[in-house]
């Protein structure tokens, strides 16, 4: 951190992580700041840039805003430790609210790589026999593979599918559970592209669609404008007549959501 305005390589690595969900990214950020608290004086110069980079992650924006308000290294250290301690309990609180709704379900569908969803499913495995999780691959970064490997490593049976196979598997599953990067003021949820398709198909087949998210995801915003990402991640196409679109996130209307558990 020789240049105070320069974003350190460790944080650049976090910024370039397009596979992890917002809670995983936030944990990585918190771990970095805790290990490098001696550089507290330079944080105020890079935090505005980080807030711009993480504009689609409500929890990270709130975290950075609180951290930026700290006046000394002692108060900053307390904020970092408080986040670390609260991280351990929030999944248990969410699970306690979710369990009565899903205790009789064996086949659950999800998408992407939400840390909240993964932890909830691990807890559910202890209470539900023969639990099976259907994981959609989540193009273009395919972070569904990361989630599938994680769950399989912990003894959960996995059915891995493409987004094109969603209707077939939603018709057969008991419910769908996704995370959220933002919960808008109108109750709509912003999550990885593919989530809206899941919600709409769940509505068609009368299957519950649950969103699990801690309260840091709730926003005063009423609108969401998706950022367009590099088209070559979808198709490295050179034909000027073909426009390739790549949006990581999309808005899921509240009318399609059975319940938001926070």
C-alpha positions, 0 to 999 in steps of 0.5 A: 500500500505504498500509494495510499490511493492505490487499491491493494492487490488482495482487494483487486482479487476480491473485486475480480471474483465474479463467482462468489456471492455478496456475503462471501465477498464481504467476509473476504473484505472484512478479513483483509481489513482485520489483517491490515488494520495498520493501514487504517489511515488510507482506507478513506481514500479507497473506500469510495472506489470500492463502493462504486465497484460494489454498487450492486451489493447492498450489504457491502455498501452498508458495511463500507459506509459504516467503516468509512465513518470510523475516526480511529483505528480502535473504533474501526477494529470494533466494527470489524470484530462486530461483523465477524461475530454477527456473521456466526449467528445470522445464518442460525436466525434465518434458518430458525425462520425458514425451517418450519416452511421447508421441514417436509421438503426433500428436493430443493432447487437453487442457483448461483453461489449464495453463502446464506443459502449454502449455510441454510442448506447445510443446517437443513441436512441435519434435520431432513433425511434424504435431502437433495439439492438441484443446482443451476449452473448460473451462466456465464461464470458458472458459480453453480459449480462452486456451490455444487462442489461445496454442498457435495463435499458436505454430503448433500446429493446434487442434481446439477442442471443448466438454466434451460432445464429449469422448468422440468426440475422445478415441476418435480422439486418441492421448493426453490431457495435463492439469496439476494444481493438487494431487497428493494423498498418495494419488496422486489429482490435483486439476485443472479440472472436466472432467479426471475425465471425460477420465480416465475416457473415456481408460480406456474407450478405452484411451488414455493419460492423463498428468498433468504437474506440478512437485513443488511441487504434491505435498501431504500432504493426503489429501482434497479438498473443492471450493469452490462458486463463483458459480452465475450463471457457469453460469446466471443462473437465478431459479427457486428450484426449480433449483439451479445448481452451479459447481465449478472443480476436481475430484479425479481418482482415481489408477487413471485416471491412466497416469502423473504426470510431475514 
